[in-house]
Amino acid sequence: MAEGDHGGIARRRRTNEIDLGFLLFLFFLYRPHHPEFSVTNLHIVKMNLTSSADSPSHLVTLFNLIVIAKNPNNHLIFFYDPFIVTVFSNFVPVGNGSITALTSDKNN
């Protein structure tokens, strides 16, 4: 930058101020809230521990899990990728699985 050339700095500062102003406008327009998640039911359908002298113990579990996702926003929709769920008992993992992709519509 040439000496005395402060125009670039001023333009960047104005752009940053406009960006911040626009973000504040969007924030006050939409008033976003965090989504809420709750587990309403966890049912152990099957749990089988097998062990033998020549192999380590093996635990097989089957869980039914109901997760509720609540979106309190009037104008925003959340899209979630599939994710992994692990169930622990006393810090020991006893099962894992996946939840498929989902959409949390506005005000649901």
Kinemage of the C-alpha trace (Angstrom):
@kinemage 1
@onewidth
@group {chain A} dominant
@subgroup {mainchain}
@vectorlist {calphas} color= white
{ca met a 1} P 0.000 0.000 0.000
{ca ala a 2} L 1.334 3.387 -0.923
{ca glu a 3} L 2.056 5.930 1.765
{ca gly a 4} L -1.018 8.041 2.505
{ca asp a 5} L -3.374 5.576 0.737
{ca his a 6} L -5.974 5.070 3.436
{ca gly a 7} L -8.897 4.631 1.025
{ca gly a 8} L -8.591 0.825 1.086
{ca ile a 9} L -8.698 0.753 4.884
{ca ala a 10} L -11.730 3.058 4.964
{ca arg a 11} L -13.563 0.905 2.378
{ca arg a 12} L -12.851 -2.266 4.382
{ca arg a 13} L -14.044 -0.562 7.584
{ca arg a 14} L -17.295 0.566 5.885
{ca thr a 15} L -17.805 -2.946 4.481
{ca asn a 16} L -17.302 -4.470 7.929
{ca glu a 17} L -19.751 -1.971 9.433
{ca ile a 18} L -22.314 -2.794 6.725
{ca asp a 19} L -21.806 -6.548 7.309
{ca leu a 20} L -22.268 -6.102 11.061
{ca gly a 21} L -25.331 -3.902 10.531
{ca phe a 22} L -26.843 -6.464 8.164
{ca leu a 23} L -26.210 -9.305 10.639
{ca leu a 24} L -27.815 -7.293 13.448
{ca phe a 25} L -30.790 -6.554 11.192
{ca leu a 26} L -31.209 -10.290 10.457
{ca phe a 27} L -30.854 -11.139 14.139
{ca phe a 28} L -33.603 -8.714 15.201
{ca leu a 29} L -35.802 -9.670 12.244
{ca tyr a 30} L -35.677 -13.437 12.884
{ca arg a 31} L -34.850 -13.506 16.638
{ca pro a 32} L -33.230 -16.962 16.413
{ca his a 33} L -33.454 -19.447 19.286
{ca his a 34} L -31.514 -22.651 19.885
{ca pro a 35} L -33.310 -25.885 19.052
{ca glu a 36} L -34.193 -28.094 22.019
{ca phe a 37} L -33.697 -31.852 22.202
{ca ser a 38} L -35.103 -34.316 24.698
{ca val a 39} L -35.124 -38.087 25.076
{ca thr a 40} L -38.688 -39.112 25.858
{ca asn a 41} L -38.230 -42.879 25.805
{ca leu a 42} L -35.327 -45.315 26.005
{ca his a 43} L -36.374 -48.946 25.920
{ca ile a 44} L -33.931 -51.866 26.104
{ca val a 45} L -35.404 -54.457 23.764
{ca lys a 46} L -32.562 -56.966 23.895
{ca met a 47} L -29.356 -57.358 25.872
{ca asn a 48} L -27.234 -60.482 25.524
{ca leu a 49} L -23.765 -61.008 27.025
{ca thr a 50} L -21.844 -64.003 25.720
{ca ser a 51} L -18.463 -65.200 26.865
{ca ser a 52} L -16.349 -68.264 26.443
{ca ala a 53} L -12.954 -69.401 27.644
{ca asp a 54} L -11.280 -68.899 24.249
{ca ser a 55} L -12.800 -65.501 23.270
{ca pro a 56} L -13.506 -62.170 24.966
{ca ser a 57} L -16.985 -61.256 26.179
{ca his a 58} L -19.382 -59.927 23.571
{ca leu a 59} L -22.375 -57.693 24.342
{ca val a 60} L -25.288 -57.445 21.908
{ca thr a 61} L -27.919 -54.780 22.617
{ca leu a 62} L -30.991 -53.422 20.915
{ca phe a 63} L -32.449 -50.092 22.034
{ca asn a 64} L -35.523 -48.169 20.970
{ca leu a 65} L -34.900 -44.479 21.459
{ca ile a 66} L -37.319 -41.599 20.944
{ca val a 67} L -35.717 -38.187 20.571
{ca ile a 68} L -37.834 -35.044 20.240
{ca ala a 69} L -36.340 -32.041 18.416
{ca lys a 70} L -38.189 -28.785 19.095
{ca asn a 71} L -37.631 -25.724 16.923
{ca pro a 72} L -39.107 -22.602 18.573
{ca asn a 73} L -38.234 -20.334 15.618
{ca asn a 74} L -40.939 -18.723 13.468
{ca his a 75} L -38.793 -18.256 10.340
{ca leu a 76} L -35.973 -20.807 10.547
{ca ile a 77} L -35.874 -24.465 9.548
{ca phe a 78} L -33.057 -26.745 10.763
{ca phe a 79} L -31.639 -29.550 8.626
{ca tyr a 80} L -29.647 -32.264 10.414
{ca asp a 81} L -27.263 -34.771 8.902
{ca pro a 82} L -27.361 -38.366 10.167
{ca phe a 83} L -25.526 -38.752 13.476
{ca ile a 84} L -24.316 -41.449 15.852
{ca val a 85} L -25.804 -42.078 19.295
{ca thr a 86} L -23.944 -44.010 22.005
{ca val a 87} L -25.635 -45.235 25.195
{ca phe a 88} L -23.489 -45.395 28.337
{ca ser a 89} L -24.078 -47.043 31.707
{ca asn a 90} L -21.685 -45.934 34.447
{ca phe a 91} L -19.309 -44.540 31.783
{ca val a 92} L -19.244 -47.910 29.957
{ca pro a 93} L -20.606 -47.914 26.391
{ca val a 94} L -23.391 -50.505 26.114
{ca gly a 95} L -24.730 -49.712 22.648
{ca asn a 96} L -24.579 -47.373 19.700
{ca gly a 97} L -26.585 -46.638 16.615
{ca ser a 98} L -27.451 -43.908 14.201
{ca ile a 99} L -30.267 -41.445 13.668
{ca thr a 100} L -31.185 -40.675 10.084
{ca ala a 101} L -31.128 -37.196 8.583
{ca leu a 102} L -34.064 -35.058 9.656
{ca thr a 103} L -35.657 -31.680 9.215
{ca ser a 104} L -37.009 -29.614 12.101
{ca asp a 105} L -39.659 -27.334 10.613
{ca lys a 106} L -40.411 -23.896 12.050
{ca asn a 107} L -42.488 -23.786 15.233
{ca asn a 108} L -42.666 -27.524 15.695
